[in-house]
Amino acid sequence: MKSFSIGPVTVGGEALCVIAGPCVIESEEVCLRVGAAIRDACAALGFGYVFKASFDKANRTSIRSYRGPGLEAGLALLSRVREQLGVPVLTDFHEPGQAAAVGEAVDILQVPAFLARQTDMLVAAARTGKPVNVKKAQFMAPWDMEQVVRKLEESGCAGILLTERGVSFGYNTLVVDFRALPQMRALGHPVCYDVTHSLQQPGGQGTQSGATREFAPHLARAAAAVGLDALFLEVHPDPPSAKSDAAAQLSVAQAEALLRQVARIREALGPMG
């Protein structure tokens, strides 16, 4: 399997890579508060850490929902977070024309699940010269990601991470088939499990998505037991007040506890091989 580096963090090596931060950029204070806490928790557990937050949530349920500060202000803030925390940063983008600017500001780009099949998005991300995390769409099978991988590889992608985030099951419901992790890893690239987005109930509250946050520890433990290279979490100092994904995000204390559980499972199982 191919590994790659995001700054000082190796993805696909022995140490787990944790990608975590608030769902959307709300303020510099929120980003730094969450980032510092998770950075320190990961360092204590021997995990690599990459900060994540979105400058724009382009797929919010309601047109009135908060989307973020936008491209220019958001990327500037992410650059400050990287400098002040001393960690790599990740963000997602939503149009091929944004890729170049995003690639200059962050250490790894993310292609959202709804756009995972969009060739122009994948090619634009690969051409930045930065690694790319692609979230498997809720409507795709794990083996469908082979063509996503080919698009990225043939476009010269510097590193590929494939993320499982649940599959649509009826209305407003996602389920996780953990076979997807080894099936996607068999494509030759590291795999990630997105805990909090797997808990979503898309559009389940009418003007916003709901979630079943209480199951986060159960699903994270299951993913750790199956085997993974990275873990994705959205974390907020006060989840009920979050401007996006309030029902799904974890508090800092919940995230720290979850990471300790994952560390114990990985220690018990040993290397993935």
MIROLUM-589610 format. One record per residue (C-alpha): x, y, z; residue in three letters; residue number from 1. Coordinates in steps of 0.5 Angstrom, whole numbers. Each point is the difference from the previous one (the first is absolute). Example, Ala and Ser with C-alpha at 12.3 -4.5 7.8 and 13.67 -1.06 7.14 Angstrom:
2
<rec><east>25</east><north>-9</north><up>16</up><res>ala</res><n>1</n></rec>
<rec><east>2</east><north>7</north><up>-2</up><res>ser</res><n>2</n></rec>
//
This chain:
273
<rec><east>0</east><north>0</north><up>0</up><res>met</res><n>1</n></rec>
<rec><east>2</east><north>7</north><up>-2</up><res>lys</res><n>2</n></rec>
<rec><east>2</east><north>5</north><up>6</up><res>ser</res><n>3</n></rec>
<rec><east>1</east><north>7</north><up>0</up><res>phe</res><n>4</n></rec>
<rec><east>1</east><north>6</north><up>4</up><res>ser</res><n>5</n></rec>
<rec><east>-4</east><north>6</north><up>2</up><res>ile</res><n>6</n></rec>
<rec><east>6</east><north>4</north><up>3</up><res>gly</res><n>7</n></rec>
<rec><east>3</east><north>-3</north><up>6</up><res>pro</res><n>8</n></rec>
<rec><east>-6</east><north>-5</north><up>0</up><res>val</res><n>9</n></rec>
<rec><east>0</east><north>-7</north><up>-4</up><res>thr</res><n>10</n></rec>
<rec><east>-6</east><north>-3</north><up>-2</up><res>val</res><n>11</n></rec>
<rec><east>0</east><north>-7</north><up>-1</up><res>gly</res><n>12</n></rec>
<rec><east>6</east><north>-2</north><up>5</up><res>gly</res><n>13</n></rec>
<rec><east>-1</east><north>-3</north><up>6</up><res>glu</res><n>14</n></rec>
<rec><east>-2</east><north>6</north><up>4</up><res>ala</res><n>15</n></rec>
<rec><east>-8</east><north>2</north><up>-1</up><res>leu</res><n>16</n></rec>
<rec><east>-1</east><north>7</north><up>-3</up><res>cys</res><n>17</n></rec>
<rec><east>-6</east><north>4</north><up>3</up><res>val</res><n>18</n></rec>
<rec><east>-3</east><north>5</north><up>-4</up><res>ile</res><n>19</n></rec>
<rec><east>-5</east><north>4</north><up>5</up><res>ala</res><n>20</n></rec>
<rec><east>-2</east><north>7</north><up>1</up><res>gly</res><n>21</n></rec>
<rec><east>-7</east><north>4</north><up>-1</up><res>pro</res><n>22</n></rec>
<rec><east>-5</east><north>-1</north><up>-5</up><res>cys</res><n>23</n></rec>
<rec><east>1</east><north>7</north><up>-3</up><res>val</res><n>24</n></rec>
<rec><east>4</east><north>6</north><up>2</up><res>ile</res><n>25</n></rec>
<rec><east>-4</east><north>4</north><up>5</up><res>glu</res><n>26</n></rec>
<rec><east>6</east><north>4</north><up>3</up><res>ser</res><n>27</n></rec>
<rec><east>7</east><north>0</north><up>1</up><res>glu</res><n>28</n></rec>
<rec><east>-1</east><north>-1</north><up>7</up><res>glu</res><n>29</n></rec>
<rec><east>-4</east><north>-7</north><up>-1</up><res>val</res><n>30</n></rec>
<rec><east>5</east><north>-2</north><up>-5</up><res>cys</res><n>31</n></rec>
<rec><east>6</east><north>1</north><up>5</up><res>leu</res><n>32</n></rec>
<rec><east>-3</east><north>-3</north><up>6</up><res>arg</res><n>33</n></rec>
<rec><east>-3</east><north>-6</north><up>-4</up><res>val</res><n>34</n></rec>
<rec><east>7</east><north>-1</north><up>-3</up><res>gly</res><n>35</n></rec>
<rec><east>4</east><north>1</north><up>6</up><res>ala</res><n>36</n></rec>
<rec><east>-4</east><north>-5</north><up>4</up><res>ala</res><n>37</n></rec>
<rec><east>0</east><north>-6</north><up>-5</up><res>ile</res><n>38</n></rec>
<rec><east>8</east><north>1</north><up>-2</up><res>arg</res><n>39</n></rec>
<rec><east>2</east><north>-1</north><up>7</up><res>asp</res><n>40</n></rec>
<rec><east>-5</east><north>-6</north><up>1</up><res>ala</res><n>41</n></rec>
<rec><east>3</east><north>-3</north><up>-7</up><res>cys</res><n>42</n></rec>
<rec><east>7</east><north>2</north><up>2</up><res>ala</res><n>43</n></rec>
<rec><east>-1</east><north>-4</north><up>7</up><res>ala</res><n>44</n></rec>
<rec><east>-3</east><north>-6</north><up>-4</up><res>leu</res><n>45</n></rec>
<rec><east>6</east><north>0</north><up>-5</up><res>gly</res><n>46</n></rec>
<rec><east>-5</east><north>2</north><up>-6</up><res>phe</res><n>47</n></rec>
<rec><east>1</east><north>4</north><up>-5</up><res>gly</res><n>48</n></rec>
<rec><east>-5</east><north>6</north><up>-1</up><res>tyr</res><n>49</n></rec>
<rec><east>-2</east><north>4</north><up>-5</up><res>val</res><n>50</n></rec>
<rec><east>-5</east><north>6</north><up>1</up><res>phe</res><n>51</n></rec>
<rec><east>-7</east><north>1</north><up>-4</up><res>lys</res><n>52</n></rec>
<rec><east>-5</east><north>5</north><up>-1</up><res>ala</res><n>53</n></rec>
<rec><east>-4</east><north>2</north><up>-6</up><res>ser</res><n>54</n></rec>
<rec><east>0</east><north>7</north><up>-3</up><res>phe</res><n>55</n></rec>
<rec><east>-6</east><north>-1</north><up>-3</up><res>asp</res><n>56</n></rec>
<rec><east>-6</east><north>-5</north><up>1</up><res>lys</res><n>57</n></rec>
<rec><east>-3</east><north>0</north><up>-7</up><res>ala</res><n>58</n></rec>
<rec><east>-5</east><north>-6</north><up>1</up><res>asn</res><n>59</n></rec>
<rec><east>-4</east><north>3</north><up>6</up><res>arg</res><n>60</n></rec>
<rec><east>-7</east><north>-3</north><up>1</up><res>thr</res><n>61</n></rec>
<rec><east>-3</east><north>7</north><up>0</up><res>ser</res><n>62</n></rec>
<rec><east>2</east><north>7</north><up>-4</up><res>ile</res><n>63</n></rec>
<rec><east>0</east><north>4</north><up>7</up><res>arg</res><n>64</n></rec>
<rec><east>5</east><north>-5</north><up>3</up><res>ser</res><n>65</n></rec>
<rec><east>7</east><north>3</north><up>2</up><res>tyr</res><n>66</n></rec>
<rec><east>5</east><north>-2</north><up>-6</up><res>arg</res><n>67</n></rec>
<rec><east>7</east><north>3</north><up>3</up><res>gly</res><n>68</n></rec>
<rec><east>4</east><north>6</north><up>-1</up><res>pro</res><n>69</n></rec>
<rec><east>1</east><north>-2</north><up>-8</up><res>gly</res><n>70</n></rec>
<rec><east>6</east><north>-2</north><up>-4</up><res>leu</res><n>71</n></rec>
<rec><east>5</east><north>6</north><up>2</up><res>glu</res><n>72</n></rec>
<rec><east>-1</east><north>2</north><up>7</up><res>ala</res><n>73</n></rec>
<rec><east>-1</east><north>-8</north><up>1</up><res>gly</res><n>74</n></rec>
<rec><east>7</east><north>-2</north><up>-3</up><res>leu</res><n>75</n></rec>
<rec><east>3</east><north>6</north><up>4</up><res>ala</res><n>76</n></rec>
<rec><east>-2</east><north>-2</north><up>6</up><res>leu</res><n>77</n></rec>
<rec><east>2</east><north>-7</north><up>-1</up><res>leu</res><n>78</n></rec>
<rec><east>7</east><north>2</north><up>-2</up><res>ser</res><n>79</n></rec>
<rec><east>0</east><north>4</north><up>7</up><res>arg</res><n>80</n></rec>
<rec><east>-2</east><north>-7</north><up>4</up><res>val</res><n>81</n></rec>
<rec><east>5</east><north>-4</north><up>-4</up><res>arg</res><n>82</n></rec>
<rec><east>5</east><north>5</north><up>3</up><res>glu</res><n>83</n></rec>
<rec><east>-2</east><north>1</north><up>7</up><res>gln</res><n>84</n></rec>
<rec><east>-1</east><north>-7</north><up>1</up><res>leu</res><n>85</n></rec>
<rec><east>6</east><north>-3</north><up>-4</up><res>gly</res><n>86</n></rec>
<rec><east>-5</east><north>-5</north><up>-3</up><res>val</res><n>87</n></rec>
<rec><east>-2</east><north>-2</north><up>-7</up><res>pro</res><n>88</n></rec>
<rec><east>-7</east><north>2</north><up>-3</up><res>val</res><n>89</n></rec>
<rec><east>-5</east><north>-3</north><up>-4</up><res>leu</res><n>90</n></rec>
<rec><east>-6</east><north>3</north><up>-3</up><res>thr</res><n>91</n></rec>
<rec><east>-5</east><north>-1</north><up>-5</up><res>asp</res><n>92</n></rec>
<rec><east>-2</east><north>3</north><up>-7</up><res>phe</res><n>93</n></rec>
<rec><east>-6</east><north>0</north><up>-4</up><res>his</res><n>94</n></rec>
<rec><east>2</east><north>3</north><up>-7</up><res>glu</res><n>95</n></rec>
<rec><east>6</east><north>-2</north><up>-5</up><res>pro</res><n>96</n></rec>
<rec><east>2</east><north>7</north><up>0</up><res>gly</res><n>97</n></rec>
<rec><east>1</east><north>1</north><up>7</up><res>gln</res><n>98</n></rec>
<rec><east>5</east><north>-6</north><up>0</up><res>ala</res><n>99</n></rec>
<rec><east>6</east><north>4</north><up>-1</up><res>ala</res><n>100</n></rec>
<rec><east>-1</east><north>5</north><up>5</up><res>ala</res><n>101</n></rec>
<rec><east>-2</east><north>-5</north><up>5</up><res>val</res><n>102</n></rec>
<rec><east>6</east><north>-4</north><up>-2</up><res>gly</res><n>103</n></rec>
<rec><east>5</east><north>6</north><up>2</up><res>glu</res><n>104</n></rec>
<rec><east>-3</east><north>1</north><up>7</up><res>ala</res><n>105</n></rec>
<rec><east>-1</east><north>-7</north><up>3</up><res>val</res><n>106</n></rec>
<rec><east>4</east><north>-7</north><up>0</up><res>asp</res><n>107</n></rec>
<rec><east>-5</east><north>-4</north><up>-2</up><res>ile</res><n>108</n></rec>
<rec><east>-7</east><north>1</north><up>-4</up><res>leu</res><n>109</n></rec>
<rec><east>-6</east><north>-4</north><up>1</up><res>gln</res><n>110</n></rec>
<rec><east>-5</east><north>-1</north><up>-6</up><res>val</res><n>111</n></rec>
<rec><east>-7</east><north>-1</north><up>4</up><res>pro</res><n>112</n></rec>
<rec><east>-4</east><north>-6</north><up>-1</up><res>ala</res><n>113</n></rec>
<rec><east>-6</east><north>3</north><up>-4</up><res>phe</res><n>114</n></rec>
<rec><east>6</east><north>2</north><up>-5</up><res>leu</res><n>115</n></rec>
<rec><east>4</east><north>-7</north><up>0</up><res>ala</res><n>116</n></rec>
<rec><east>-2</east><north>-2</north><up>-7</up><res>arg</res><n>117</n></rec>
<rec><east>1</east><north>7</north><up>-3</up><res>gln</res><n>118</n></rec>
<rec><east>6</east><north>-1</north><up>-5</up><res>thr</res><n>119</n></rec>
<rec><east>2</east><north>8</north><up>0</up><res>asp</res><n>120</n></rec>
<rec><east>0</east><north>0</north><up>7</up><res>met</res><n>121</n></rec>
<rec><east>5</east><north>-6</north><up>1</up><res>leu</res><n>122</n></rec>
<rec><east>5</east><north>3</north><up>-5</up><res>val</res><n>123</n></rec>
<rec><east>0</east><north>7</north><up>2</up><res>ala</res><n>124</n></rec>
<rec><east>2</east><north>-3</north><up>7</up><res>ala</res><n>125</n></rec>
<rec><east>5</east><north>-5</north><up>-2</up><res>ala</res><n>126</n></rec>
<rec><east>3</east><north>6</north><up>-4</up><res>arg</res><n>127</n></rec>
<rec><east>2</east><north>4</north><up>6</up><res>thr</res><n>128</n></rec>
<rec><east>5</east><north>-5</north><up>2</up><res>gly</res><n>129</n></rec>
<rec><east>-3</east><north>-1</north><up>6</up><res>lys</res><n>130</n></rec>
<rec><east>-3</east><north>-6</north><up>3</up><res>pro</res><n>131</n></rec>
<rec><east>-7</east><north>-1</north><up>-1</up><res>val</res><n>132</n></rec>
<rec><east>-5</east><north>-3</north><up>5</up><res>asn</res><n>133</n></rec>
<rec><east>-7</east><north>-3</north><up>-4</up><res>val</res><n>134</n></rec>
<rec><east>-6</east><north>-1</north><up>4</up><res>lys</res><n>135</n></rec>
<rec><east>-4</east><north>-6</north><up>-3</up><res>lys</res><n>136</n></rec>
<rec><east>-6</east><north>2</north><up>-2</up><res>ala</res><n>137</n></rec>
<rec><east>-6</east><north>-2</north><up>4</up><res>gln</res><n>138</n></rec>
<rec><east>-3</east><north>-3</north><up>-6</up><res>phe</res><n>139</n></rec>
<rec><east>6</east><north>-4</north><up>-2</up><res>met</res><n>140</n></rec>
<rec><east>3</east><north>-7</north><up>1</up><res>ala</res><n>141</n></rec>
<rec><east>7</east><north>-1</north><up>3</up><res>pro</res><n>142</n></rec>
<rec><east>2</east><north>-3</north><up>-7</up><res>trp</res><n>143</n></rec>
<rec><east>-2</east><north>6</north><up>-4</up><res>asp</res><n>144</n></rec>
<rec><east>5</east><north>4</north><up>3</up><res>met</res><n>145</n></rec>
<rec><east>5</east><north>-4</north><up>-4</up><res>glu</res><n>146</n></rec>
<rec><east>-2</east><north>5</north><up>-6</up><res>gln</res><n>147</n></rec>
<rec><east>1</east><north>6</north><up>5</up><res>val</res><n>148</n></rec>
<rec><east>7</east><north>-2</north><up>2</up><res>val</res><n>149</n></rec>
<rec><east>2</east><north>-1</north><up>-8</up><res>arg</res><n>150</n></rec>
<rec><east>-2</east><north>7</north><up>-1</up><res>lys</res><n>151</n></rec>
<rec><east>4</east><north>3</north><up>5</up><res>leu</res><n>152</n></rec>
<rec><east>6</east><north>-5</north><up>-1</up><res>glu</res><n>153</n></rec>
<rec><east>0</east><north>2</north><up>-8</up><res>glu</res><n>154</n></rec>
<rec><east>0</east><north>7</north><up>2</up><res>ser</res><n>155</n></rec>
<rec><east>6</east><north>-1</north><up>4</up><res>gly</res><n>156</n></rec>
<rec><east>-3</east><north>1</north><up>7</up><res>cys</res><n>157</n></rec>
<rec><east>5</east><north>0</north><up>5</up><res>ala</res><n>158</n></rec>
<rec><east>-3</east><north>-4</north><up>5</up><res>gly</res><n>159</n></rec>
<rec><east>-7</east><north>-3</north><up>1</up><res>ile</res><n>160</n></rec>
<rec><east>-4</east><north>-1</north><up>6</up><res>leu</res><n>161</n></rec>
<rec><east>-7</east><north>-4</north><up>-1</up><res>leu</res><n>162</n></rec>
<rec><east>-6</east><north>2</north><up>6</up><res>thr</res><n>163</n></rec>
<rec><east>-6</east><north>-4</north><up>2</up><res>glu</res><n>164</n></rec>
<rec><east>-5</east><north>4</north><up>2</up><res>arg</res><n>165</n></rec>
<rec><east>-6</east><north>-4</north><up>0</up><res>gly</res><n>166</n></rec>
<rec><east>-5</east><north>-2</north><up>-5</up><res>val</res><n>167</n></rec>
<rec><east>-8</east><north>2</north><up>-2</up><res>ser</res><n>168</n></rec>
<rec><east>-5</east><north>-5</north><up>3</up><res>phe</res><n>169</n></rec>
<rec><east>-7</east><north>3</north><up>-1</up><res>gly</res><n>170</n></rec>
<rec><east>-2</east><north>7</north><up>2</up><res>tyr</res><n>171</n></rec>
<rec><east>5</east><north>4</north><up>4</up><res>asn</res><n>172</n></rec>
<rec><east>4</east><north>-6</north><up>3</up><res>thr</res><n>173</n></rec>
<rec><east>7</east><north>-2</north><up>-1</up><res>leu</res><n>174</n></rec>
<rec><east>3</east><north>-7</north><up>1</up><res>val</res><n>175</n></rec>
<rec><east>7</east><north>-2</north><up>0</up><res>val</res><n>176</n></rec>
<rec><east>3</east><north>-7</north><up>-3</up><res>asp</res><n>177</n></rec>
<rec><east>7</east><north>-1</north><up>3</up><res>phe</res><n>178</n></rec>
<rec><east>2</east><north>-4</north><up>-5</up><res>arg</res><n>179</n></rec>
<rec><east>1</east><north>6</north><up>-4</up><res>ala</res><n>180</n></rec>
<rec><east>6</east><north>2</north><up>3</up><res>leu</res><n>181</n></rec>
<rec><east>4</east><north>-7</north><up>-2</up><res>pro</res><n>182</n></rec>
<rec><east>-3</east><north>1</north><up>-7</up><res>gln</res><n>183</n></rec>
<rec><east>2</east><north>7</north><up>-1</up><res>met</res><n>184</n></rec>
<rec><east>7</east><north>-2</north><up>3</up><res>arg</res><n>185</n></rec>
<rec><east>1</east><north>-5</north><up>-5</up><res>ala</res><n>186</n></rec>
<rec><east>0</east><north>5</north><up>-5</up><res>leu</res><n>187</n></rec>
<rec><east>7</east><north>2</north><up>2</up><res>gly</res><n>188</n></rec>
<rec><east>-1</east><north>6</north><up>4</up><res>his</res><n>189</n></rec>
<rec><east>-1</east><north>2</north><up>8</up><res>pro</res><n>190</n></rec>
<rec><east>-8</east><north>0</north><up>2</up><res>val</res><n>191</n></rec>
<rec><east>-3</east><north>5</north><up>5</up><res>cys</res><n>192</n></rec>
<rec><east>-6</east><north>-1</north><up>4</up><res>tyr</res><n>193</n></rec>
<rec><east>-5</east><north>6</north><up>1</up><res>asp</res><n>194</n></rec>
<rec><east>-3</east><north>-1</north><up>7</up><res>val</res><n>195</n></rec>
<rec><east>-5</east><north>6</north><up>1</up><res>thr</res><n>196</n></rec>
<rec><east>-2</east><north>1</north><up>-8</up><res>his</res><n>197</n></rec>
<rec><east>-2</east><north>-8</north><up>1</up><res>ser</res><n>198</n></rec>
<rec><east>-5</east><north>2</north><up>6</up><res>leu</res><n>199</n></rec>
<rec><east>-4</east><north>5</north><up>-5</up><res>gln</res><n>200</n></rec>
<rec><east>-7</east><north>0</north><up>-1</up><res>gln</res><n>201</n></rec>
<rec><east>0</east><north>4</north><up>-7</up><res>pro</res><n>202</n></rec>
<rec><east>-5</east><north>5</north><up>0</up><res>gly</res><n>203</n></rec>
<rec><east>-3</east><north>-3</north><up>6</up><res>gly</res><n>204</n></rec>
<rec><east>-2</east><north>6</north><up>4</up><res>gln</res><n>205</n></rec>
<rec><east>-4</east><north>3</north><up>-6</up><res>gly</res><n>206</n></rec>
<rec><east>5</east><north>6</north><up>-1</up><res>thr</res><n>207</n></rec>
<rec><east>6</east><north>-3</north><up>3</up><res>gln</res><n>208</n></rec>
<rec><east>3</east><north>-7</north><up>1</up><res>ser</res><n>209</n></rec>
<rec><east>-1</east><north>-4</north><up>6</up><res>gly</res><n>210</n></rec>
<rec><east>5</east><north>-5</north><up>3</up><res>ala</res><n>211</n></rec>
<rec><east>1</east><north>-6</north><up>5</up><res>thr</res><n>212</n></rec>
<rec><east>6</east><north>3</north><up>3</up><res>arg</res><n>213</n></rec>
<rec><east>-1</east><north>-6</north><up>6</up><res>glu</res><n>214</n></rec>
<rec><east>3</east><north>-5</north><up>-5</up><res>phe</res><n>215</n></rec>
<rec><east>6</east><north>3</north><up>-1</up><res>ala</res><n>216</n></rec>
<rec><east>4</east><north>-4</north><up>5</up><res>pro</res><n>217</n></rec>
<rec><east>-3</east><north>-6</north><up>-3</up><res>his</res><n>218</n></rec>
<rec><east>2</east><north>1</north><up>-7</up><res>leu</res><n>219</n></rec>
<rec><east>7</east><north>3</north><up>1</up><res>ala</res><n>220</n></rec>
<rec><east>1</east><north>-6</north><up>4</up><res>arg</res><n>221</n></rec>
<rec><east>-2</east><north>-5</north><up>-5</up><res>ala</res><n>222</n></rec>
<rec><east>4</east><north>4</north><up>-6</up><res>ala</res><n>223</n></rec>
<rec><east>6</east><north>-1</north><up>5</up><res>ala</res><n>224</n></rec>
<rec><east>-1</east><north>-7</north><up>0</up><res>ala</res><n>225</n></rec>
<rec><east>-1</east><north>-1</north><up>-7</up><res>val</res><n>226</n></rec>
<rec><east>6</east><north>4</north><up>-2</up><res>gly</res><n>227</n></rec>
<rec><east>1</east><north>7</north><up>-2</up><res>leu</res><n>228</n></rec>
<rec><east>6</east><north>5</north><up>-2</up><res>asp</res><n>229</n></rec>
<rec><east>-4</east><north>6</north><up>2</up><res>ala</res><n>230</n></rec>
<rec><east>-6</east><north>2</north><up>4</up><res>leu</res><n>231</n></rec>
<rec><east>-4</east><north>7</north><up>-1</up><res>phe</res><n>232</n></rec>
<rec><east>-4</east><north>3</north><up>5</up><res>leu</res><n>233</n></rec>
<rec><east>-3</east><north>7</north><up>0</up><res>glu</res><n>234</n></rec>
<rec><east>1</east><north>3</north><up>7</up><res>val</res><n>235</n></rec>
<rec><east>-3</east><north>6</north><up>3</up><res>his</res><n>236</n></rec>
<rec><east>1</east><north>4</north><up>7</up><res>pro</res><n>237</n></rec>
<rec><east>-8</east><north>0</north><up>1</up><res>asp</res><n>238</n></rec>
<rec><east>-3</east><north>-5</north><up>-5</up><res>pro</res><n>239</n></rec>
<rec><east>-8</east><north>3</north><up>1</up><res>pro</res><n>240</n></rec>
<rec><east>2</east><north>7</north><up>-2</up><res>ser</res><n>241</n></rec>
<rec><east>4</east><north>-2</north><up>-6</up><res>ala</res><n>242</n></rec>
<rec><east>-2</east><north>3</north><up>-6</up><res>lys</res><n>243</n></rec>
<rec><east>1</east><north>-6</north><up>-4</up><res>ser</res><n>244</n></rec>
<rec><east>-1</east><north>-7</north><up>1</up><res>asp</res><n>245</n></rec>
<rec><east>-2</east><north>1</north><up>7</up><res>ala</res><n>246</n></rec>
<rec><east>-4</east><north>-6</north><up>1</up><res>ala</res><n>247</n></rec>
<rec><east>7</east><north>-4</north><up>-2</up><res>ala</res><n>248</n></rec>
<rec><east>6</east><north>3</north><up>3</up><res>gln</res><n>249</n></rec>
<rec><east>3</east><north>-2</north><up>6</up><res>leu</res><n>250</n></rec>
<rec><east>3</east><north>4</north><up>6</up><res>ser</res><n>251</n></rec>
<rec><east>7</east><north>0</north><up>1</up><res>val</res><n>252</n></rec>
<rec><east>-1</east><north>-4</north><up>6</up><res>ala</res><n>253</n></rec>
<rec><east>-4</east><north>-5</north><up>-4</up><res>gln</res><n>254</n></rec>
<rec><east>5</east><north>0</north><up>-6</up><res>ala</res><n>255</n></rec>
<rec><east>6</east><north>-1</north><up>5</up><res>glu</res><n>256</n></rec>
<rec><east>-3</east><north>-6</north><up>4</up><res>ala</res><n>257</n></rec>
<rec><east>-2</east><north>-3</north><up>-7</up><res>leu</res><n>258</n></rec>
<rec><east>7</east><north>0</north><up>-2</up><res>leu</res><n>259</n></rec>
<rec><east>3</east><north>-3</north><up>6</up><res>arg</res><n>260</n></rec>
<rec><east>-5</east><north>-6</north><up>-2</up><res>gln</res><n>261</n></rec>
<rec><east>3</east><north>0</north><up>-7</up><res>val</res><n>262</n></rec>
<rec><east>7</east><north>0</north><up>3</up><res>ala</res><n>263</n></rec>
<rec><east>-1</east><north>-6</north><up>4</up><res>arg</res><n>264</n></rec>
<rec><east>-4</east><north>-4</north><up>-5</up><res>ile</res><n>265</n></rec>
<rec><east>6</east><north>1</north><up>-5</up><res>arg</res><n>266</n></rec>
<rec><east>5</east><north>-2</north><up>5</up><res>glu</res><n>267</n></rec>
<rec><east>-3</east><north>-6</north><up>2</up><res>ala</res><n>268</n></rec>
<rec><east>-1</east><north>-2</north><up>-8</up><res>leu</res><n>269</n></rec>
<rec><east>7</east><north>2</north><up>-2</up><res>gly</res><n>270</n></rec>
<rec><east>2</east><north>2</north><up>-7</up><res>pro</res><n>271</n></rec>
<rec><east>-5</east><north>-1</north><up>-6</up><res>met</res><n>272</n></rec>
<rec><east>5</east><north>-3</north><up>-4</up><res>gly</res><n>273</n></rec>
//
